Amino acid sequence: MLRHEFQPGRLIAGTALTLAGIIYAGDAGGAWETPWFVVIPLVVGGLCLAGAAAVLTWAIRRRRRSPGESTPTPPEPQTDAHP
């Protein structure tokens, strides 16, 4: 499995949207009654919190990078020029 960097913004957004889905599924299944306006603040608040976490993560990672370190550039493609 390829390793990837941890992105807390996506985790928060996924959690908020999963919770909204569970609330609507419980309402559709008859387990409880959910007013339509309950999920809107949950989704909007979760997405705002996820955006704030993403910006904070980006700022921390940018600051921790050493000044001389740059992002690696891909190698130039080689052309086979035959005279």
N, CA, C and O atoms as a CHARMM CRD file, in Angstrom:
* protein
*
  332
    1    1 MET  N      0.84500  -1.17300   0.00000 PROA 1      0.00000
    2    1 MET  CA     0.00000   0.00000   0.00000 PROA 1      0.00000
    3    1 MET  C      0.89100   1.23600   0.00000 PROA 1      0.00000
    4    1 MET  O      1.85100   1.31900   0.76600 PROA 1      0.00000
    5    2 LEU  N      0.56700   2.19200  -0.86200 PROA 2      0.00000
    6    2 LEU  CA     1.33800   3.41500  -0.91800 PROA 2      0.00000
    7    2 LEU  C      1.02800   4.28600   0.29400 PROA 2      0.00000
    8    2 LEU  O     -0.11800   4.37700   0.73300 PROA 2      0.00000
    9    3 ARG  N      2.04700   4.91200   0.81500 PROA 3      0.00000
   10    3 ARG  CA     1.86500   5.80200   1.96400 PROA 3      0.00000
   11    3 ARG  C      1.42200   7.16400   1.44500 PROA 3      0.00000
   12    3 ARG  O      1.83400   7.58800   0.36500 PROA 3      0.00000
   13    4 HSD  N      0.60200   7.83000   2.19900 PROA 4      0.00000
   14    4 HSD  CA     0.16800   9.17100   1.84000 PROA 4      0.00000
   15    4 HSD  C      0.18900  10.04300   3.08500 PROA 4      0.00000
   16    4 HSD  O      0.22800   9.54700   4.21100 PROA 4      0.00000
   17    5 GLU  N      0.16400  11.34500   2.86100 PROA 5      0.00000
   18    5 GLU  CA     0.20000  12.23300   4.00800 PROA 5      0.00000
   19    5 GLU  C     -1.19100  12.34100   4.62600 PROA 5      0.00000
   20    5 GLU  O     -2.20800  12.28900   3.93600 PROA 5      0.00000
   21    6 PHE  N     -1.20000  12.49100   5.92400 PROA 6      0.00000
   22    6 PHE  CA    -2.44200  12.60300   6.68600 PROA 6      0.00000
   23    6 PHE  C     -3.08300  13.96000   6.41500 PROA 6      0.00000
   24    6 PHE  O     -2.41300  14.99000   6.49800 PROA 6      0.00000
   25    7 GLN  N     -4.37200  13.96800   6.09200 PROA 7      0.00000
   26    7 GLN  CA    -5.09200  15.20300   5.81600 PROA 7      0.00000
   27    7 GLN  C     -6.28700  15.29900   6.76000 PROA 7      0.00000
   28    7 GLN  O     -7.33700  14.71400   6.49500 PROA 7      0.00000
   29    8 PRO  N     -6.12900  16.03800   7.86500 PROA 8      0.00000
   30    8 PRO  CA    -7.19800  16.10300   8.86200 PROA 8      0.00000
   31    8 PRO  C     -8.45200  16.80200   8.35600 PROA 8      0.00000
   32    8 PRO  O     -9.54300  16.51800   8.85000 PROA 8      0.00000
   33    9 GLY  N     -8.33600  17.69500   7.39900 PROA 9      0.00000
   34    9 GLY  CA    -9.51300  18.36300   6.84600 PROA 9      0.00000
   35    9 GLY  C    -10.45900  17.36800   6.18300 PROA 9      0.00000
   36    9 GLY  O    -11.67600  17.44700   6.34800 PROA 9      0.00000
   37   10 ARG  N     -9.90000  16.45700   5.45100 PROA 10     0.00000
   38   10 ARG  CA   -10.73300  15.43200   4.80300 PROA 10     0.00000
   39   10 ARG  C    -11.36100  14.49400   5.82700 PROA 10     0.00000
   40   10 ARG  O    -12.49300  14.04400   5.64900 PROA 10     0.00000
   41   11 LEU  N    -10.63200  14.20000   6.89400 PROA 11     0.00000
   42   11 LEU  CA   -11.18000  13.35400   7.95100 PROA 11     0.00000
   43   11 LEU  C    -12.38300  14.02500   8.61000 PROA 11     0.00000
   44   11 LEU  O    -13.40500  13.38000   8.84200 PROA 11     0.00000
   45   12 ILE  N    -12.26400  15.31100   8.90900 PROA 12     0.00000
   46   12 ILE  CA   -13.36200  16.04000   9.54700 PROA 12     0.00000
   47   12 ILE  C    -14.56200  16.14400   8.61000 PROA 12     0.00000
   48   12 ILE  O    -15.69900  15.94100   9.03400 PROA 12     0.00000
   49   13 ALA  N    -14.31400  16.45900   7.34500 PROA 13     0.00000
   50   13 ALA  CA   -15.41100  16.55900   6.37100 PROA 13     0.00000
   51   13 ALA  C    -16.11000  15.21000   6.20400 PROA 13     0.00000
   52   13 ALA  O    -17.33900  15.14500   6.15900 PROA 13     0.00000
   53   14 GLY  N    -15.34200  14.15700   6.11300 PROA 14     0.00000
   54   14 GLY  CA   -15.93000  12.82700   5.97400 PROA 14     0.00000
   55   14 GLY  C    -16.74100  12.41700   7.18500 PROA 14     0.00000
   56   14 GLY  O    -17.79400  11.79200   7.05300 PROA 14     0.00000
   57   15 THR  N    -16.25400  12.76600   8.36300 PROA 15     0.00000
   58   15 THR  CA   -16.98500  12.44900   9.59000 PROA 15     0.00000
   59   15 THR  C    -18.30600  13.20600   9.66700 PROA 15     0.00000
   60   15 THR  O    -19.33300  12.63100  10.02600 PROA 15     0.00000
   61   16 ALA  N    -18.28100  14.49400   9.33000 PROA 16     0.00000
   62   16 ALA  CA   -19.50800  15.29800   9.37500 PROA 16     0.00000
   63   16 ALA  C    -20.53200  14.80400   8.36300 PROA 16     0.00000
   64   16 ALA  O    -21.72000  14.71800   8.67500 PROA 16     0.00000
   65   17 LEU  N    -20.08400  14.48100   7.15500 PROA 17     0.00000
   66   17 LEU  CA   -21.02400  14.00300   6.13800 PROA 17     0.00000
   67   17 LEU  C    -21.53000  12.59600   6.45100 PROA 17     0.00000
   68   17 LEU  O    -22.68100  12.27500   6.15400 PROA 17     0.00000
   69   18 THR  N    -20.69100  11.76100   7.04100 PROA 18     0.00000
   70   18 THR  CA   -21.14900  10.43000   7.44900 PROA 18     0.00000
   71   18 THR  C    -22.18700  10.52800   8.55300 PROA 18     0.00000
   72   18 THR  O    -23.18100   9.80100   8.54300 PROA 18     0.00000
   73   19 LEU  N    -21.96000  11.42000   9.49800 PROA 19     0.00000
   74   19 LEU  CA   -22.93300  11.63200  10.56900 PROA 19     0.00000
   75   19 LEU  C    -24.26400  12.15200  10.01200 PROA 19     0.00000
   76   19 LEU  O    -25.33000  11.73200  10.46200 PROA 19     0.00000
   77   20 ALA  N    -24.20300  13.05200   9.04700 PROA 20     0.00000
   78   20 ALA  CA   -25.43000  13.54200   8.41100 PROA 20     0.00000
   79   20 ALA  C    -26.15800  12.40600   7.69100 PROA 20     0.00000
   80   20 ALA  O    -27.38600  12.33000   7.72900 PROA 20     0.00000
   81   21 GLY  N    -25.41200  11.54100   7.04600 PROA 21     0.00000
   82   21 GLY  CA   -26.02000  10.39000   6.38000 PROA 21     0.00000
   83   21 GLY  C    -26.66500   9.42500   7.35800 PROA 21     0.00000
   84   21 GLY  O    -27.73300   8.87900   7.08300 PROA 21     0.00000
   85   22 ILE  N    -26.02400   9.21300   8.49500 PROA 22     0.00000
   86   22 ILE  CA   -26.59100   8.33000   9.52600 PROA 22     0.00000
   87   22 ILE  C    -27.87900   8.92800  10.08800 PROA 22     0.00000
   88   22 ILE  O    -28.84900   8.21000  10.33100 PROA 22     0.00000
   89   23 ILE  N    -27.88300  10.25400  10.29400 PROA 23     0.00000
   90   23 ILE  CA   -29.09300  10.90600  10.80500 PROA 23     0.00000
   91   23 ILE  C    -30.24800  10.75000   9.82000 PROA 23     0.00000
   92   23 ILE  O    -31.36700  10.42300  10.21500 PROA 23     0.00000
   93   24 TYR  N    -29.97600  10.98600   8.53900 PROA 24     0.00000
   94   24 TYR  CA   -31.03900  10.83000   7.54600 PROA 24     0.00000
   95   24 TYR  C    -31.45800   9.37400   7.37000 PROA 24     0.00000
   96   24 TYR  O    -32.63500   9.09100   7.14700 PROA 24     0.00000
   97   25 ALA  N    -30.50500   8.45000   7.47000 PROA 25     0.00000
   98   25 ALA  CA   -30.85900   7.03200   7.35300 PROA 25     0.00000
   99   25 ALA  C    -31.74100   6.59400   8.52400 PROA 25     0.00000
  100   25 ALA  O    -32.67900   5.81900   8.33600 PROA 25     0.00000
  101   26 GLY  N    -31.44700   7.08100   9.72300 PROA 26     0.00000
  102   26 GLY  CA   -32.28900   6.75900  10.87800 PROA 26     0.00000
  103   26 GLY  C    -33.68800   7.33200  10.72700 PROA 26     0.00000
  104   26 GLY  O    -34.67200   6.70600  11.12300 PROA 26     0.00000
  105   27 ASP  N    -33.77000   8.51900  10.15400 PROA 27     0.00000
  106   27 ASP  CA   -35.07900   9.12900   9.91000 PROA 27     0.00000
  107   27 ASP  C    -35.85200   8.35500   8.84300 PROA 27     0.00000
  108   27 ASP  O    -37.05200   8.12100   8.98500 PROA 27     0.00000
  109   28 ALA  N    -35.16200   7.96300   7.78200 PROA 28     0.00000
  110   28 ALA  CA   -35.82800   7.21400   6.70800 PROA 28     0.00000
  111   28 ALA  C    -36.24400   5.82300   7.17100 PROA 28     0.00000
  112   28 ALA  O    -37.26100   5.29600   6.72200 PROA 28     0.00000
  113   29 GLY  N    -35.46700   5.23100   8.06100 PROA 29     0.00000
  114   29 GLY  CA   -35.78700   3.89800   8.55800 PROA 29     0.00000
  115   29 GLY  C    -36.83200   3.88900   9.65700 PROA 29     0.00000
  116   29 GLY  O    -37.28400   2.82200  10.07300 PROA 29     0.00000
  117   30 GLY  N    -37.22300   5.06200  10.13300 PROA 30     0.00000
  118   30 GLY  CA   -38.23900   5.14200  11.16200 PROA 30     0.00000
  119   30 GLY  C    -37.71300   4.99400  12.57600 PROA 30     0.00000
  120   30 GLY  O    -38.49500   4.84800  13.51500 PROA 30     0.00000
  121   31 ALA  N    -36.40100   5.03000  12.74200 PROA 31     0.00000
  122   31 ALA  CA   -35.83700   4.88800  14.08200 PROA 31     0.00000
  123   31 ALA  C    -36.09700   6.13500  14.92200 PROA 31     0.00000
  124   31 ALA  O    -36.28200   6.03500  16.13500 PROA 31     0.00000
  125   32 TRP  N    -36.11300   7.29900  14.29200 PROA 32     0.00000
  126   32 TRP  CA   -36.39400   8.55700  14.96900 PROA 32     0.00000
  127   32 TRP  C    -36.89700   9.56600  13.94600 PROA 32     0.00000
  128   32 TRP  O    -36.85100   9.32200  12.74000 PROA 32     0.00000
  129   33 GLU  N    -37.36600  10.67300  14.43100 PROA 33     0.00000
  130   33 GLU  CA   -37.88700  11.74500  13.58000 PROA 33     0.00000
  131   33 GLU  C    -36.89200  12.90400  13.60700 PROA 33     0.00000
  132   33 GLU  O    -36.59700  13.45100  14.67000 PROA 33     0.00000
  133   34 THR  N    -36.37600  13.27500  12.43100 PROA 34     0.00000
  134   34 THR  CA   -35.39400  14.35200  12.33100 PROA 34     0.00000
  135   34 THR  C    -35.99100  15.49500  11.52100 PROA 34     0.00000
  136   34 THR  O    -36.38400  15.28500  10.37300 PROA 34     0.00000
  137   35 PRO  N    -36.07000  16.69100  12.08000 PROA 35     0.00000
  138   35 PRO  CA   -36.52100  17.83400  11.28400 PROA 35     0.00000
  139   35 PRO  C    -35.51100  18.13200  10.16600 PROA 35     0.00000
  140   35 PRO  O    -34.32200  17.84900  10.31200 PROA 35     0.00000
  141   36 TRP  N    -35.98000  18.69600   9.06700 PROA 36     0.00000
  142   36 TRP  CA   -35.12100  18.92600   7.91300 PROA 36     0.00000
  143   36 TRP  C    -33.99700  19.92300   8.20900 PROA 36     0.00000
  144   36 TRP  O    -32.93800  19.86100   7.58500 PROA 36     0.00000
  145   37 PHE  N    -34.21500  20.82400   9.13800 PROA 37     0.00000
  146   37 PHE  CA   -33.23200  21.87800   9.38900 PROA 37     0.00000
  147   37 PHE  C    -32.12300  21.46800  10.35200 PROA 37     0.00000
  148   37 PHE  O    -31.24100  22.27700  10.64100 PROA 37     0.00000
  149   38 VAL  N    -32.14300  20.26100  10.84700 PROA 38     0.00000
  150   38 VAL  CA   -31.12300  19.83200  11.81000 PROA 38     0.00000
  151   38 VAL  C    -29.79900  19.52700  11.11100 PROA 38     0.00000
  152   38 VAL  O    -28.73200  19.82100  11.65000 PROA 38     0.00000
  153   39 VAL  N    -29.86000  18.95300   9.94000 PROA 39     0.00000
  154   39 VAL  CA   -28.64200  18.48700   9.28300 PROA 39     0.00000
  155   39 VAL  C    -27.87700  19.63000   8.60800 PROA 39     0.00000
  156   39 VAL  O    -26.66000  19.54700   8.44200 PROA 39     0.00000
  157   40 ILE  N    -28.57900  20.68300   8.22400 PROA 40     0.00000
  158   40 ILE  CA   -27.91200  21.78500   7.51600 PROA 40     0.00000
  159   40 ILE  C    -26.79100  22.40100   8.36400 PROA 40     0.00000
  160   40 ILE  O    -25.68200  22.54700   7.84900 PROA 40     0.00000
  161   41 PRO  N    -27.01200  22.76900   9.62500 PROA 41     0.00000
  162   41 PRO  CA   -25.88500  23.30000  10.41100 PROA 41     0.00000
  163   41 PRO  C    -24.76700  22.28800  10.62600 PROA 41     0.00000
  164   41 PRO  O    -23.59700  22.66200  10.71100 PROA 41     0.00000
  165   42 LEU  N    -25.11800  21.01500  10.71300 PROA 42     0.00000
  166   42 LEU  CA   -24.10300  19.98700  10.88500 PROA 42     0.00000
  167   42 LEU  C    -23.18700  19.92800   9.66200 PROA 42     0.00000
  168   42 LEU  O    -21.96500  19.88700   9.80400 PROA 42     0.00000
  169   43 VAL  N    -23.76400  19.92400   8.47700 PROA 43     0.00000
  170   43 VAL  CA   -22.97200  19.84400   7.25400 PROA 43     0.00000
  171   43 VAL  C    -22.15700  21.12600   7.04900 PROA 43     0.00000
  172   43 VAL  O    -20.96100  21.06300   6.76800 PROA 43     0.00000
  173   44 VAL  N    -22.80100  22.27900   7.19000 PROA 44     0.00000
  174   44 VAL  CA   -22.08900  23.54400   6.98700 PROA 44     0.00000
  175   44 VAL  C    -20.98700  23.71800   8.03900 PROA 44     0.00000
  176   44 VAL  O    -19.86400  24.10000   7.70700 PROA 44     0.00000
  177   45 GLY  N    -21.30400  23.44200   9.28200 PROA 45     0.00000
  178   45 GLY  CA   -20.29100  23.54900  10.33800 PROA 45     0.00000
  179   45 GLY  C    -19.14700  22.56900  10.13500 PROA 45     0.00000
  180   45 GLY  O    -17.98600  22.91500  10.35200 PROA 45     0.00000
  181   46 GLY  N    -19.46200  21.36400   9.72500 PROA 46     0.00000
  182   46 GLY  CA   -18.41400  20.37000   9.47500 PROA 46     0.00000
  183   46 GLY  C    -17.51000  20.76600   8.32400 PROA 46     0.00000
  184   46 GLY  O    -16.29400  20.58400   8.39500 PROA 46     0.00000
  185   47 LEU  N    -18.09800  21.31000   7.25700 PROA 47     0.00000
  186   47 LEU  CA   -17.28600  21.73600   6.12400 PROA 47     0.00000
  187   47 LEU  C    -16.43500  22.96200   6.47500 PROA 47     0.00000
  188   47 LEU  O    -15.29000  23.06400   6.03400 PROA 47     0.00000
  189   48 CYS  N    -16.98100  23.88200   7.25600 PROA 48     0.00000
  190   48 CYS  CA   -16.18900  25.04700   7.70100 PROA 48     0.00000
  191   48 CYS  C    -15.04100  24.60800   8.60800 PROA 48     0.00000
  192   48 CYS  O    -13.92100  25.09800   8.46900 PROA 48     0.00000
  193   49 LEU  N    -15.30800  23.70400   9.51800 PROA 49     0.00000
  194   49 LEU  CA   -14.26300  23.19400  10.39500 PROA 49     0.00000
  195   49 LEU  C    -13.20600  22.42700   9.60100 PROA 49     0.00000
  196   49 LEU  O    -12.01500  22.51800   9.89900 PROA 49     0.00000
  197   50 ALA  N    -13.63900  21.67800   8.60100 PROA 50     0.00000
  198   50 ALA  CA   -12.69500  20.95200   7.75500 PROA 50     0.00000
  199   50 ALA  C    -11.81900  21.91900   6.96200 PROA 50     0.00000
  200   50 ALA  O    -10.62000  21.68800   6.81100 PROA 50     0.00000
  201   51 GLY  N    -12.40500  22.98700   6.46200 PROA 51     0.00000
  202   51 GLY  CA   -11.62300  23.98700   5.74000 PROA 51     0.00000
  203   51 GLY  C    -10.60800  24.65800   6.63500 PROA 51     0.00000
  204   51 GLY  O     -9.46800  24.88200   6.22700 PROA 51     0.00000
  205   52 ALA  N    -11.00700  24.98200   7.85100 PROA 52     0.00000
  206   52 ALA  CA   -10.07800  25.59800   8.79800 PROA 52     0.00000
  207   52 ALA  C     -8.93700  24.64000   9.14300 PROA 52     0.00000
  208   52 ALA  O     -7.78400  25.05900   9.24400 PROA 52     0.00000
  209   53 ALA  N     -9.24900  23.37700   9.32100 PROA 53     0.00000
  210   53 ALA  CA    -8.21200  22.38400   9.62300 PROA 53     0.00000
  211   53 ALA  C     -7.26900  22.21400   8.43600 PROA 53     0.00000
  212   53 ALA  O     -6.06400  22.04600   8.62300 PROA 53     0.00000
  213   54 ALA  N     -7.80000  22.25700   7.22800 PROA 54     0.00000
  214   54 ALA  CA    -6.96000  22.12000   6.04100 PROA 54     0.00000
  215   54 ALA  C     -6.01500  23.30600   5.89300 PROA 54     0.00000
  216   54 ALA  O     -4.84000  23.12900   5.57000 PROA 54     0.00000
  217   55 VAL  N     -6.52100  24.50700   6.12500 PROA 55     0.00000
  218   55 VAL  CA    -5.67200  25.69800   6.03400 PROA 55     0.00000
  219   55 VAL  C     -4.60200  25.67400   7.11600 PROA 55     0.00000
  220   55 VAL  O     -3.44700  26.00800   6.85100 PROA 55     0.00000
  221   56 LEU  N     -4.96900  25.28800   8.31700 PROA 56     0.00000
  222   56 LEU  CA    -4.00600  25.20900   9.41000 PROA 56     0.00000
  223   56 LEU  C     -2.93400  24.15600   9.11700 PROA 56     0.00000
  224   56 LEU  O     -1.75200  24.38900   9.36900 PROA 56     0.00000
  225   57 THR  N     -3.33400  23.02100   8.59700 PROA 57     0.00000
  226   57 THR  CA    -2.38400  21.96800   8.24600 PROA 57     0.00000
  227   57 THR  C     -1.43000  22.44100   7.16000 PROA 57     0.00000
  228   57 THR  O     -0.22500  22.20200   7.23400 PROA 57     0.00000
  229   58 TRP  N     -1.97300  23.11200   6.15200 PROA 58     0.00000
  230   58 TRP  CA    -1.14800  23.64200   5.06500 PROA 58     0.00000
  231   58 TRP  C     -0.12300  24.64100   5.60500 PROA 58     0.00000
  232   58 TRP  O      1.04400  24.60700   5.21500 PROA 58     0.00000
  233   59 ALA  N     -0.55700  25.52000   6.49300 PROA 59     0.00000
  234   59 ALA  CA     0.34500  26.53000   7.04800 PROA 59     0.00000
  235   59 ALA  C      1.44100  25.89100   7.89300 PROA 59     0.00000
  236   59 ALA  O      2.59700  26.31000   7.82600 PROA 59     0.00000
  237   60 ILE  N      1.09500  24.89300   8.67900 PROA 60     0.00000
  238   60 ILE  CA     2.09100  24.22400   9.51300 PROA 60     0.00000
  239   60 ILE  C      3.10300  23.48400   8.65400 PROA 60     0.00000
  240   60 ILE  O      4.30400  23.55400   8.91500 PROA 60     0.00000
  241   61 ARG  N      2.63700  22.78100   7.64200 PROA 61     0.00000
  242   61 ARG  CA     3.55900  22.03800   6.77900 PROA 61     0.00000
  243   61 ARG  C      4.44000  22.97600   5.97400 PROA 61     0.00000
  244   61 ARG  O      5.60900  22.67600   5.73400 PROA 61     0.00000
  245   62 ARG  N      3.90000  24.09500   5.56200 PROA 62     0.00000
  246   62 ARG  CA     4.68900  25.06300   4.80200 PROA 62     0.00000
  247   62 ARG  C      5.77500  25.67300   5.68300 PROA 62     0.00000
  248   62 ARG  O      6.89700  25.90100   5.23100 PROA 62     0.00000
  249   63 ARG  N      5.43500  25.93500   6.93400 PROA 63     0.00000
  250   63 ARG  CA     6.39800  26.54000   7.84300 PROA 63     0.00000
  251   63 ARG  C      7.48000  25.55200   8.26100 PROA 63     0.00000
  252   63 ARG  O      8.62900  25.94500   8.46500 PROA 63     0.00000
  253   64 ARG  N      7.13300  24.28800   8.39000 PROA 64     0.00000
  254   64 ARG  CA     8.11000  23.28600   8.83600 PROA 64     0.00000
  255   64 ARG  C      9.11500  22.93400   7.75000 PROA 64     0.00000
  256   64 ARG  O     10.20200  22.43700   8.04700 PROA 64     0.00000
  257   65 ARG  N      8.76400  23.18500   6.50100 PROA 65     0.00000
  258   65 ARG  CA     9.69700  22.91600   5.42300 PROA 65     0.00000
  259   65 ARG  C     10.91400  23.80800   5.56500 PROA 65     0.00000
  260   65 ARG  O     10.78100  24.99900   5.84400 PROA 65     0.00000
  261   66 SER  N     12.08300  23.25400   5.37800 PROA 66     0.00000
  262   66 SER  CA    13.28600  24.07200   5.51900 PROA 66     0.00000
  263   66 SER  C     13.36500  25.06900   4.36600 PROA 66     0.00000
  264   66 SER  O     12.85500  24.79300   3.27900 PROA 66     0.00000
  265   67 PRO  N     13.99300  26.21900   4.58400 PROA 67     0.00000
  266   67 PRO  CA    14.02800  27.26000   3.55500 PROA 67     0.00000
  267   67 PRO  C     14.70000  26.82000   2.26300 PROA 67     0.00000
  268   67 PRO  O     14.28400  27.25300   1.18900 PROA 67     0.00000
  269   68 GLY  N     15.71000  25.98900   2.32800 PROA 68     0.00000
  270   68 GLY  CA    16.40400  25.55700   1.12300 PROA 68     0.00000
  271   68 GLY  C     15.72100  24.42100   0.40000 PROA 68     0.00000
  272   68 GLY  O     16.05200  24.11800  -0.74600 PROA 68     0.00000
  273   69 GLU  N     14.77800  23.79600   1.05400 PROA 69     0.00000
  274   69 GLU  CA    14.10300  22.63500   0.47200 PROA 69     0.00000
  275   69 GLU  C     12.99500  23.09700  -0.45600 PROA 69     0.00000
  276   69 GLU  O     12.16400  23.92900  -0.09200 PROA 69     0.00000
  277   70 SER  N     12.99600  22.55300  -1.64200 PROA 70     0.00000
  278   70 SER  CA    11.93500  22.88600  -2.57600 PROA 70     0.00000
  279   70 SER  C     11.23000  21.60400  -2.99000 PROA 70     0.00000
  280   70 SER  O     11.71800  20.50200  -2.74100 PROA 70     0.00000
  281   71 THR  N     10.09200  21.76200  -3.61600 PROA 71     0.00000
  282   71 THR  CA     9.36300  20.58400  -4.06800 PROA 71     0.00000
  283   71 THR  C     10.11900  19.97100  -5.23100 PROA 71     0.00000
  284   71 THR  O     10.60600  20.69100  -6.10200 PROA 71     0.00000
  285   72 PRO  N     10.22000  18.66600  -5.25700 PROA 72     0.00000
  286   72 PRO  CA    10.97100  18.02600  -6.33700 PROA 72     0.00000
  287   72 PRO  C     10.24800  18.19800  -7.67500 PROA 72     0.00000
  288   72 PRO  O      9.02500  18.10200  -7.76600 PROA 72     0.00000
  289   73 THR  N     11.04700  18.45600  -8.70000 PROA 73     0.00000
  290   73 THR  CA    10.47600  18.59500 -10.03600 PROA 73     0.00000
  291   73 THR  C     10.69200  17.29700 -10.79400 PROA 73     0.00000
  292   73 THR  O     11.71600  16.63900 -10.61200 PROA 73     0.00000
  293   74 PRO  N      9.75000  16.92100 -11.63400 PROA 74     0.00000
  294   74 PRO  CA     9.92100  15.68400 -12.38500 PROA 74     0.00000
  295   74 PRO  C     11.03800  15.86400 -13.41500 PROA 74     0.00000
  296   74 PRO  O     11.27000  16.97500 -13.89100 PROA 74     0.00000
  297   75 PRO  N     11.72800  14.77900 -13.75900 PROA 75     0.00000
  298   75 PRO  CA    12.81600  14.88800 -14.72100 PROA 75     0.00000
  299   75 PRO  C     12.28000  15.26300 -16.10000 PROA 75     0.00000
  300   75 PRO  O     11.14100  14.95500 -16.45100 PROA 75     0.00000
  301   76 GLU  N     13.13200  15.93700 -16.87000 PROA 76     0.00000
  302   76 GLU  CA    12.75300  16.33500 -18.22000 PROA 76     0.00000
  303   76 GLU  C     12.60400  15.10400 -19.09600 PROA 76     0.00000
  304   76 GLU  O     13.40800  14.17800 -18.99200 PROA 76     0.00000
  305   77 PRO  N     11.59000  15.07000 -19.96200 PROA 77     0.00000
  306   77 PRO  CA    11.46900  13.91200 -20.85200 PROA 77     0.00000
  307   77 PRO  C     12.59600  13.91000 -21.86900 PROA 77     0.00000
  308   77 PRO  O     12.98000  14.95800 -22.38800 PROA 77     0.00000
  309   78 GLN  N     13.12000  12.73400 -22.14600 PROA 78     0.00000
  310   78 GLN  CA    14.21500  12.62000 -23.09100 PROA 78     0.00000
  311   78 GLN  C     13.64200  12.40300 -24.47600 PROA 78     0.00000
  312   78 GLN  O     12.74500  11.58700 -24.69000 PROA 78     0.00000
  313   79 THR  N     14.18400  13.15200 -25.39500 PROA 79     0.00000
  314   79 THR  CA    13.74100  13.00900 -26.79000 PROA 79     0.00000
  315   79 THR  C     14.80900  12.25500 -27.54500 PROA 79     0.00000
  316   79 THR  O     16.00100  12.49100 -27.34800 PROA 79     0.00000
  317   80 ASP  N     14.40000  11.37100 -28.38900 PROA 80     0.00000
  318   80 ASP  CA    15.31800  10.61000 -29.21200 PROA 80     0.00000
  319   80 ASP  C     15.38900  11.29000 -30.57500 PROA 80     0.00000
  320   80 ASP  O     14.67400  10.92400 -31.50700 PROA 80     0.00000
  321   81 ALA  N     16.24800  12.26500 -30.67000 PROA 81     0.00000
  322   81 ALA  CA    16.41100  12.99300 -31.92700 PROA 81     0.00000
  323   81 ALA  C     17.47500  12.29400 -32.74900 PROA 81     0.00000
  324   81 ALA  O     18.64700  12.26800 -32.37500 PROA 81     0.00000
  325   82 HSD  N     17.07200  11.74300 -33.84000 PROA 82     0.00000
  326   82 HSD  CA    17.99700  11.05300 -34.73500 PROA 82     0.00000
  327   82 HSD  C     18.30000  11.98200 -35.90700 PROA 82     0.00000
  328   82 HSD  O     17.38300  12.44400 -36.58500 PROA 82     0.00000
  329   83 PRO  N     19.59600  12.26000 -36.15300 PROA 83     0.00000
  330   83 PRO  CA    19.91600  13.17600 -37.26900 PROA 83     0.00000
  331   83 PRO  C     19.72600  12.56400 -38.61700 PROA 83     0.00000
  332   83 PRO  O     19.95900  13.22200 -39.63100 PROA 83     0.00000
